[in-house]
Amino acid sequence: MAKTKSSGTTKLGRDSNPKYLGVKLYAGQKTKPGSIIIRQRGTKFFPGKNVKRGADDTLYAMKEGVVKFTTKRKKKFDGSQRVAKIVNVYTP
């Protein structure tokens, strides 16, 4: 016979680790090749000049330079448009 009433296991108490997403280098900051500019889920920001997109949608610099953010109208396949944020790296 049990001394304590059966409590069982709790469904609470499990939480995932933070993913630290967001902008890592802002406009005007210097980059080196391979340095991460933005960590994101999905394409909130698009890669521009001298910027590549990783498998997890991370944007990183290809060349040494200065980060610059621009906006551009992007047309979707269904004809609708959206304003896309584009990340560029310019060499001074």
C-alpha positions as a Markdown table, in Angstrom:
| # | Residue | x | y | z |
|---|---|---|---|---|
| 1 | Met | 0.0 | 0.0 | 0.0 |
| 2 | Ala | 1.3 | 3.4 | -1.0 |
| 3 | Lys | 2.1 | 6.0 | 1.7 |
| 4 | Thr | 1.3 | 9.0 | -0.6 |
| 5 | Lys | -1.5 | 9.5 | -3.0 |
| 6 | Ser | -0.5 | 8.7 | -6.6 |
| 7 | Ser | 0.6 | 11.9 | -8.2 |
| 8 | Gly | 1.9 | 10.7 | -11.5 |
| 9 | Thr | 3.9 | 12.8 | -13.8 |
| 10 | Thr | 3.3 | 16.4 | -14.7 |
| 11 | Lys | 2.7 | 17.6 | -18.2 |
| 12 | Leu | 4.3 | 21.0 | -17.4 |
| 13 | Gly | 7.9 | 21.8 | -16.9 |
| 14 | Arg | 9.2 | 21.3 | -20.5 |
| 15 | Asp | 10.4 | 24.3 | -22.4 |
| 16 | Ser | 12.6 | 24.6 | -25.5 |
| 17 | Asn | 15.8 | 26.6 | -25.4 |
| 18 | Pro | 15.8 | 30.2 | -26.9 |
| 19 | Lys | 16.8 | 30.4 | -30.5 |
| 20 | Tyr | 18.4 | 33.9 | -30.4 |
| 21 | Leu | 16.8 | 35.0 | -33.7 |
| 22 | Gly | 17.0 | 38.5 | -35.2 |
| 23 | Val | 19.4 | 41.1 | -36.7 |
| 24 | Lys | 23.0 | 40.6 | -35.6 |
| 25 | Leu | 24.7 | 43.3 | -37.7 |
| 26 | Tyr | 22.8 | 46.6 | -38.3 |
| 27 | Ala | 23.1 | 49.2 | -41.1 |
| 28 | Gly | 26.5 | 50.8 | -41.3 |
| 29 | Gln | 28.3 | 48.1 | -39.4 |
| 30 | Lys | 31.3 | 46.3 | -41.0 |
| 31 | Thr | 31.3 | 42.7 | -41.9 |
| 32 | Lys | 33.8 | 40.0 | -42.7 |
| 33 | Pro | 33.2 | 37.1 | -45.1 |
| 34 | Gly | 31.0 | 34.5 | -43.4 |
| 35 | Ser | 29.7 | 36.7 | -40.6 |
| 36 | Ile | 26.0 | 36.3 | -39.8 |
| 37 | Ile | 23.9 | 39.3 | -40.5 |
| 38 | Ile | 20.4 | 38.0 | -39.7 |
| 39 | Arg | 19.1 | 34.8 | -38.1 |
| 40 | Gln | 15.4 | 34.2 | -39.1 |
| 41 | Arg | 12.7 | 31.7 | -39.7 |
| 42 | Gly | 11.4 | 32.1 | -43.2 |
| 43 | Thr | 12.4 | 34.9 | -45.4 |
| 44 | Lys | 11.5 | 38.1 | -43.6 |
| 45 | Phe | 14.6 | 39.6 | -45.1 |
| 46 | Phe | 15.9 | 38.7 | -48.5 |
| 47 | Pro | 19.6 | 38.5 | -49.6 |
| 48 | Gly | 21.0 | 41.2 | -51.9 |
| 49 | Lys | 24.5 | 42.0 | -53.1 |
| 50 | Asn | 27.3 | 40.0 | -51.5 |
| 51 | Val | 24.8 | 38.2 | -49.2 |
| 52 | Lys | 23.8 | 34.5 | -49.2 |
| 53 | Arg | 21.0 | 32.6 | -47.6 |
| 54 | Gly | 21.8 | 29.5 | -45.5 |
| 55 | Ala | 19.7 | 26.3 | -45.2 |
| 56 | Asp | 17.9 | 27.7 | -42.1 |
| 57 | Asp | 17.2 | 31.1 | -43.8 |
| 58 | Thr | 20.2 | 32.7 | -42.1 |
| 59 | Leu | 21.7 | 35.6 | -44.1 |
| 60 | Tyr | 25.5 | 35.9 | -44.0 |
| 61 | Ala | 28.1 | 38.1 | -45.8 |
| 62 | Met | 30.1 | 36.8 | -48.7 |
| 63 | Lys | 32.6 | 39.7 | -48.8 |
| 64 | Glu | 34.1 | 42.3 | -46.5 |
| 65 | Gly | 32.1 | 45.5 | -46.4 |
| 66 | Val | 29.3 | 47.6 | -44.8 |
| 67 | Val | 25.8 | 46.4 | -44.2 |
| 68 | Lys | 22.9 | 48.3 | -45.9 |
| 69 | Phe | 19.2 | 47.7 | -45.7 |
| 70 | Thr | 16.9 | 48.6 | -48.6 |
| 71 | Thr | 13.2 | 48.0 | -49.5 |
| 72 | Lys | 11.9 | 46.8 | -52.9 |
| 73 | Arg | 8.5 | 45.9 | -54.2 |
| 74 | Lys | 8.4 | 42.1 | -54.9 |
| 75 | Lys | 5.8 | 40.6 | -57.1 |
| 76 | Lys | 4.4 | 37.2 | -56.2 |
| 77 | Phe | 3.3 | 34.5 | -58.6 |
| 78 | Asp | -0.4 | 35.3 | -58.0 |
| 79 | Gly | 0.1 | 38.9 | -59.1 |
| 80 | Ser | 0.0 | 40.5 | -55.7 |
| 81 | Gln | 2.8 | 42.6 | -54.4 |
| 82 | Arg | 4.6 | 43.0 | -51.1 |
| 83 | Val | 7.4 | 45.3 | -49.8 |
| 84 | Ala | 10.5 | 43.2 | -49.3 |
| 85 | Lys | 13.4 | 44.1 | -47.0 |
| 86 | Ile | 16.7 | 43.4 | -48.7 |
| 87 | Val | 20.1 | 43.2 | -47.0 |
| 88 | Asn | 23.2 | 44.2 | -49.0 |
| 89 | Val | 26.9 | 44.4 | -48.2 |
| 90 | Tyr | 28.8 | 47.1 | -50.1 |
| 91 | Thr | 32.6 | 47.2 | -50.3 |
| 92 | Pro | 33.9 | 50.8 | -49.6 |
